Amino acid sequence: MSAEWARIRLTGIQATCLKVYVLLLVKMSKAPVLDLLMHEMSLAAPGGFAVGLHIRYVSPLIMVNTYPDDWQEVYTAKLYGLRDPTLAWGLSHNGTRRWSQIGLPDPFGILPEAAQYGMVYGMIASIGPMSSRTIAGATRADREFTDSEMELIQRLVQRMHDLSEPPARLSKPQVEALRCIADGDRHAAAAAKLGISESAFKARLTSARQKLMARTTAEAVQRAKEYGLI
């Protein structure tokens, strides 16, 4: 999973291209499965979706947002993330709720303003403990989400939440390999330092990337640092 994937803003065309991309994935490790689930979310939420996986210390480990670009710019510029009643509901509840049924004040008129960008109807799904909460929003322009549609989205979000759970630990060889890279060692030098072949060193990096759901070694190092594993 690349750094770009972890916090991505998709235009409508890019969201469509995602459908083609997932069909090309043949190695079903956790990261491609997450891609496939994101594709399923794009089909279930025709007006766009936003999902923050494992929100810890305010920031999610993975954030994907396919809401309209113009709305994302307005939302960011006006600091709506601190004022959004749908997020407030998600942080204080588990389950699903239609935006129209949240019942929380919206003094800044965020939901009516969102409707001006085609996000007329929406729902929120919130999963997991407060220490590692996953929150997803989904929208459409034509009608309210049905109960069955909300149940489907909840299942998709639950699956994403489960798949993206950070590992509790890495093996000693994985830690050693990532630390070498973090210290700036090249593969040959790192292998010599550890007393193993270069191919064995690369195999350790591969296993570490898979465990951390990272598509590059640089991302694996960054994630391991963020999770306190190295």
Secondary structure, DSSP 8 states (H G I E B T S, - for coil): --HHHHEEE--HHHHHHHHHHHHT----SHHHHHHHHHHHHHHH-TTEEEEEEEEETTEEEEEEE-S-HHHHHHHHHTTGGGT-HHHHHHHH--EEEEGGG-----TT-HHHHHHTTT--EEEEEEES-GGGEEEEEEEESSS---HHHHHHHHHHHHHHHHHT---S---HHHHHHHHHHHTT--HHHHHHHHTS-HHHHHHHHHHHHHHTT-SSHHHHHHHHHHTT--
